Amino acid sequence: MAAARRRRDTMRRRWKAFSKGLHEFYIGPYRQTFLREKRDEDDMFMIAVLGEALGVPDPAAYYTAELMPAVWEDFHDWHRRIGIPRSPLDHIACC
């Protein structure tokens, strides 16, 4: 019984290592692409949520207003990343 358990554990470890290797083989070369695409989507989300505050007319401002607290933490990194050295909003002084 102990030998069977050891074999099962060994096979489980090997399968896990094989699975990790396959994941790295298929995902590894595209990791930077996926991260860049996620960053671009996050930037578009920030613009959609903060559009009204930035002076862009936003027909969905009523719905995006409740999402503002979710983006405050990332606001400073976002405006620096898109090339704005100081906070573009008068009521948010993060710099």
C-alpha contacts under 8 A as a table, 3 or more apart, distances in Angstrom:
res1	aa1	res2	aa2	distance
1	M	4	A	5.18
1	M	5	R	6.35
2	A	5	R	5.07
2	A	6	R	6.21
3	A	6	R	5.06
3	A	7	R	6.20
4	A	7	R	5.11
4	A	8	R	6.11
5	R	8	R	5.01
5	R	9	D	6.09
6	R	9	D	5.04
6	R	10	T	6.00
7	R	10	T	4.98
7	R	11	M	6.06
8	R	11	M	5.12
8	R	12	R	6.04
9	D	12	R	4.97
9	D	13	R	6.16
10	T	13	R	5.18
10	T	14	R	6.17
11	M	14	R	5.03
11	M	15	W	5.96
12	R	15	W	5.13
12	R	16	K	6.09
13	R	16	K	5.08
13	R	17	A	6.14
14	R	17	A	5.08
14	R	18	F	6.04
15	W	18	F	4.97
15	W	19	S	5.99
16	K	19	S	5.02
16	K	20	K	6.15
17	A	20	K	5.10
17	A	21	G	6.14
18	F	21	G	5.03
18	F	22	L	6.24
19	S	22	L	5.15
19	S	23	H	6.17
20	K	23	H	5.04
20	K	24	E	6.15
21	G	24	E	5.13
21	G	25	F	6.03
22	L	25	F	4.93
22	L	26	Y	6.21
23	H	26	Y	5.40
23	H	27	I	5.75
23	H	28	G	7.52
24	E	27	I	5.23
24	E	28	G	4.78
25	F	28	G	5.74
25	F	29	P	7.46
26	Y	29	P	7.01
26	Y	30	Y	7.91
27	I	30	Y	5.52
27	I	31	R	6.13
28	G	31	R	5.31
29	P	32	Q	7.62
30	Y	33	T	5.14
30	Y	34	F	6.20
31	R	34	F	5.19
31	R	35	L	6.21
32	Q	35	L	5.07
32	Q	36	R	6.03
33	T	36	R	5.14
33	T	37	E	6.12
34	F	37	E	5.14
34	F	38	K	6.14
35	L	38	K	5.09
35	L	39	R	6.18
36	R	39	R	5.08
36	R	40	D	6.23
37	E	40	D	5.06
37	E	41	E	6.21
38	K	41	E	5.09
38	K	42	D	6.15
39	R	42	D	5.02
39	R	43	D	6.17
40	D	43	D	5.03
40	D	44	M	6.31
41	E	44	M	5.12
41	E	45	F	6.19
42	D	45	F	4.96
42	D	46	M	6.22
43	D	46	M	5.08
43	D	47	I	6.30
43	D	78	W	6.96
44	M	47	I	5.07
44	M	48	A	6.15
45	F	48	A	5.03
45	F	49	V	6.14
46	M	49	V	5.14
46	M	50	L	5.82
46	M	51	G	7.85
46	M	71	V	6.91
46	M	75	F	7.93
46	M	78	W	7.91
47	I	50	L	5.18
47	I	51	G	5.17
48	A	51	G	5.26
48	A	58	D	7.85
48	A	64	T	7.39
49	V	52	E	7.59
49	V	61	A	7.42
49	V	64	T	5.10
49	V	65	A	6.79
49	V	67	L	6.66
49	V	68	M	6.35
50	L	53	A	5.26
50	L	54	L	6.16
50	L	64	T	7.96
50	L	68	M	7.20
51	G	54	L	5.07
51	G	55	G	6.32
51	G	56	V	4.99
51	G	57	P	6.93
51	G	58	D	6.26
51	G	61	A	7.84
52	E	55	G	5.18
52	E	56	V	5.22
52	E	57	P	5.79
52	E	58	D	5.66
52	E	61	A	6.35
53	A	56	V	7.40
53	A	89	L	6.85
54	L	88	P	7.09
54	L	89	L	6.63
58	D	61	A	5.31
59	P	62	Y	7.73
60	A	63	Y	5.44
60	A	64	T	6.27
61	A	64	T	5.05
61	A	65	A	5.82
62	Y	65	A	5.59
62	Y	66	E	7.77
63	Y	66	E	6.38
63	Y	67	L	7.76
64	T	67	L	5.21
64	T	68	M	6.90
65	A	68	M	5.53
66	E	69	P	7.03
67	L	70	A	5.42
67	L	71	V	7.02
68	M	71	V	5.38
68	M	72	W	6.42
69	P	72	W	5.41
69	P	73	E	7.94
70	A	73	E	7.14
71	V	74	D	5.48
71	V	75	F	6.07
72	W	75	F	5.09
72	W	76	H	7.96
73	E	76	H	7.35
74	D	77	D	5.57
74	D	78	W	6.12
75	F	78	W	5.06
75	F	79	H	6.26
76	H	79	H	5.52
76	H	80	R	6.28
76	H	87	S	7.30
76	H	94	C	6.21
76	H	95	C	7.46
77	D	80	R	5.26
77	D	81	R	6.00
78	W	81	R	5.09
78	W	82	I	6.30
79	H	82	I	5.33
79	H	83	G	6.37
79	H	84	I	5.23
79	H	85	P	7.09
79	H	86	R	7.56
79	H	87	S	6.80
79	H	88	P	7.85
80	R	83	G	5.25
80	R	84	I	5.32
80	R	85	P	5.60
80	R	86	R	7.56
81	R	84	I	7.48
84	I	87	S	7.09
84	I	88	P	7.30
86	R	95	C	6.15
87	S	90	D	7.53
87	S	92	I	6.78
87	S	93	A	6.13
87	S	94	C	6.38
87	S	95	C	6.55
89	L	92	I	5.44
89	L	93	A	7.40
90	D	93	A	6.97
